[in-house]
Amino acid sequence: MVSELSNNTAGFAPLAPPTVWQGWDAFVSRPTAPARDADDPDWSQMEREDYHSELAVMRTPAMDSVFTAVRRLLLVNRRQQAGARRGLIISGPATTGKTTTMMALGRSFQLADARQHPGCGDRRPVLFISVPPAATPKMLVSEFARFLGMPITDRLNQTQITSAVCDLLGELGTQLVLIDDVHLLDTQRRAGAETSDQLKYLGERIPATFVYSAIDIETSSLLSGVRGAQIAGRFKIFRHRPLAYATDQDRAVWDDLLRTIEDLLRLRAHRPGTLLKHAAYLHARTAGRIGSLSHLIREAALIAITEGTERITKQLLSEVELDAAAEAQGRPARTRRP
């Protein structure tokens, strides 16, 4: 098994995580694997596997709405030097694409900033971190420092790190701060409450627009009590729901998404229109969750390549095990398209 895994990952260079600058910058600047003709003899199987492993991010109406909301908040906050700047919380169930949307937002903003400031490679217009489990205020601000590559020693206290981070972000021209997994902050516990206060303080010290991502923030402790009232008074909440399939308009959005995915596939024996034919089945399998759909199609494509069938069928789709959230919806034995 070890040798098999080694063969399958030969030549793979692990990327730095996007929660450090080198990894984030690589994410922003790295082009996706180029799409070539499936029958191109110079396109190796490993290259085709890599291509299908990272199929391009699927643009959705929700993503467009988030982009528009943040652009407006950036304008609102642009001349506000201190105080309660306005922010956005992207909230919704797991695997609905919240983190993907936030990262796509940051990528788009940074590329636009690079066009506006050519040759300024020392700028850091975007910061992206994830809230660590059981976070304390010092742990949180240390994540900011880690993203920036600032050396952190045990001798530095929370106040010193915070001051250095805020000063540096101002010097680097940071305008967009993206914080993932804020639902991990339990403000009913002392550490969580103090970390929530630290977030508020950072939002006041750093002249940037803050965007949070969270699983069902409305039901978390983060919006309760006096602290929660302060957050609710400064942040809009965008509900990132699974895609629906109830109306003609819902089905049109879902169908467009499937067409986009199918146009990206490079399988030698795949029948165009297969995904659209099984649109209702795919929605039922994934419950309209973008993350689950992406997983399903990518894994099915990789199985088709490695096993030599070179096509995606409904039978193959039914054999792919999804995440527990999607599987909990059940596997419909027979689904007819409305």
N, C-alpha and C positions, 0 to 999 in steps of 0.2 A: 504493500500500500504506500509506504514511504517513497519508494522509487517511482511509483506511478504518479504521486503528487509532485515529485521533483520534476518529472518529465513535463507534466502539464503546466508547471509554473516556470519552466526554464526561460531565462531571458527577461523575466518580469522584475522590474525595478520598483520597489515599494515607494509610494509618494508620501511626502510629509503631510500630516493632517492639516486641514484648512484652518485649524485653530492656532496655527503659528504662521508668521508672515510668509515664510518661504513656501509653505504648502498652499496658503491662500493665493499668493501671486501665481503659483504654478497652475492652480485651478482656473484662475482668471485668464491667463495667457495661453494655456495649453490648448491647441486645437483638437477637436474630436478626431478620432480615427477616420481617415478619408473613405468615402463610399466608392467602391469600384465595381466593375462588372463581376457578377458572381462567378462567371466562367473564365475570368482572367487567370491564365496559368501562372502569372507572377505573384498572385495574391495567395499567400500560403494559408494553410488551415489555421495556424495559430493567429495570423493577422485577422482572418475572418472571425475567429472566436473573440479576439479583442474588440473588434468592431461591434459585434452583437452584444458583448458584455457591457458596453457603455453607450448604448443607443442614445441619441441626442435627447436632451430634456424636452419633455412634451409641454408645449405652451397651452395654457387653459384660460378660460375667461376669469377664473379666480386669480391667476397670476397677473393678468392684465389689470384687474381691479386693484391689487396690492401695489403694483407699479405706479398707477395713477394716484392712489392715496398718498404714497410716500413722496412722490414728486411735489404734491401740493403741500405736504408738511414741511418739506425742505424749503419751500418758498416762504411759508409762514414763519419758520424759525430763522431764516437767513440773517435778519438784522437784530435778532434778540440776543444780546450779549450776556444776559444773566437771567436767573429765575427759572420758572417752570416752562421749559420748552415742551412742545407737543410731540407725542410719539404714537406708535401703533403696536398693538398686540395681535399677532396672527394666532388664532385659537381654533382648535378642532380636534376630532378624534385622531387616533394614531393612524399612520400610513396614508394620510390624505394629501401629503405633499407639502406640508408646512415648511420643513427645513429646506426642501428643494426650491420652493418659491423664494424663501429668504436668501438663499445662496445665489439664485439666479438674479435677484434684485441687486445684491451687492456686486456681482460680476458686471451687470449692465452699467451700474453707476460708476464703477472704477474705470471701465473702458471709456465711458463718456468723459470722465475726469482726465484721463490720459490724452484724449484728443484736445481738450481745452488747455492742457499744460504740457505740450510736447517737450521732451528732453528733461523733465523734472522727475527723475527716477527716485528721488529721495522722499517723495510724497507718500503718505499712507492714507488715502481718502476713505478707506473702509477698514473697520475692525470687526472680526468675527470670532466669537468665543461661545463656549457651551458652559452652562452652570454645572459645576462639579457636584456629585452627590454629597449630602450633608455639608453643604458649603458654609464657611464662615466668611466674615467680611474680608479677612486677609487672604483667604483662598480665592475669593472672587477677584479681587484686584490683582492678585498674583497671576491669574489667567490673562488679564489685560497685559501685564508686563511680559508674560511668556510669549504672547502673540507678537509683541514688539521686539523680542529678543533682548530685553533688559535683564542683566544679571541680578538675581535675587539671592541674598545671603540671609542666614539666620539672624544676623545682627540688625537687619532692617525691620522696623516695626510696621504695623499697618498704616499709620499716618505717613511715614516716610515714603512707603511704596506708592500710596495713593497720590501724594503730592508730585512725585516724580512722574507717574503715569499721566496725570492730568496735564502737567507742563509739557511733556513730550508730545502728547496727542495734539495739543494746540500748535506746537512747532511744526508738526508733520502735516498739518492741514486736514486732519480727520474730520469728516462731515457726516458719516453714517456709521453708527455702532449697532451691530447685529448680535443679539444674545439669544441663544437657543436654550430650550429646556428650562424656562423659568418656573415651570410648574413644580420643579424639584425643591423650590424654596417653601418650606413649611413655616409660615409666620406664627403658628401656634407654639412653636418651639423658640427658645431664646436665640439660638444661632441663626435660624431662618429669619426671624424678625430683624435682627441686627444686620443681616446681609441685605434684606429688603431696604433698610435705611441707607446702607452703603450704595445700593443702586440709585436711590433717589439723590444722594449727594453727588455721585458721579455724573448724573444727568444734569445737575446744576453747574458743576465745575467744567465739564467738557462741552465746548460749543458745537455740539453735533446733534443730529436727530437719532433717537434711539428706537429700534424696532425689536420687539420680543417675539419669540415663538414658544407656544405652550400647548400642552394637551388639555383641552377643556378648561381654560383658565377661569371660566365663569363659576365652576364648582370647586375651585381651589381656595385655600385660605388666603391667597395673595391679595384678593380683592375684598377681604372682610376687615372690619374694625376701622380704626382711625387711619392706619397705614394704607389699608385697602382703598379707603375713600380718597386719599391723596393720589394714588395710582390711577383710580378710575377718573379722577378729575383732570388728569393730564394725558391719558392715553385713549385713543379710539380702539375699539375691538373689531377686528375683521374676522368673521366666522368662516373658516376654511372647511366647508362641508364636502362630503363625498359627492360625486356627480350623480344627479338624479336621472331617472329613466321613466318619468310618469307622463310627460307631455311630448308633443311633437317637437317642441323646441329643445327639450332635454335630450331627446333621442338624436336630434340633429347635431348637438354638441358632441355627444358620445360617438356618433358615426364619424364626425370630422376627426376626432382624436384617433380612432382606429385606422382611418385612411392615412393619416400622417405616419403612424407607426408602421403600417404595412408598406408604405412607400420607402421606408428606411431599410426594410429587410433585404438581405442579399443571400437568398437560399436558391439553389439551382433548380429545384423541382417544386417550389412553392406555387400554388395557384392563386393569382391575384383575386382579391375579393373574399378570400376565406374568412378573414377576421370580421369583415362587415357582415357576412352571412351569419356568423355566430355572435352578433352584437349583443343580443339579449342574454345569451348564455354567459358571455364574458362579463356583462354587468352583474349578473346574478352571482357568478363565482367570486368576483372581487368586491361586491357591494359598492361599486362606484369609486373605490379607493384607488387613486393614481399610483401610489407606491406598490400596491398589490398587483395592479395591471402591468406595470413595468416589469416587476419580478416575473410574472407569469409568462409574458411574451419573450423576455430575454432568456429565461431558462429553457423554454420550449425551443427557441431558435438554436441554442447551444446544444441541446440534445439532438436536434435534427442534424446538426453538423457533425457531431462526434459519432453518432450512430449511422451516419451515411444516408439517412432518408431524405434529407435536404428539403423537407416540407413540414409545415405546421398543420395539423389536423385537429378536429375536435377531440378525437381519441387521445392524441398526445397532450392536449391541453388538460384533459381530465386526469392524466397521470401525474401532473405536476402538483406537488404539495405546496400550498401557500402558507403564509403566516397565520397564526392562530385566530387573529381578528377576522380575516377573510373566511377561513375555514369554518368559523363559528356560524356563519350565515347559512351553511349547508351547501350540499352539492346537488343542484337541481337535476333530476333524472331526465327531464324533458322540458325544454323551455321554448315556447313559440314566440316569434317576433310579432309584436303588436302590429 
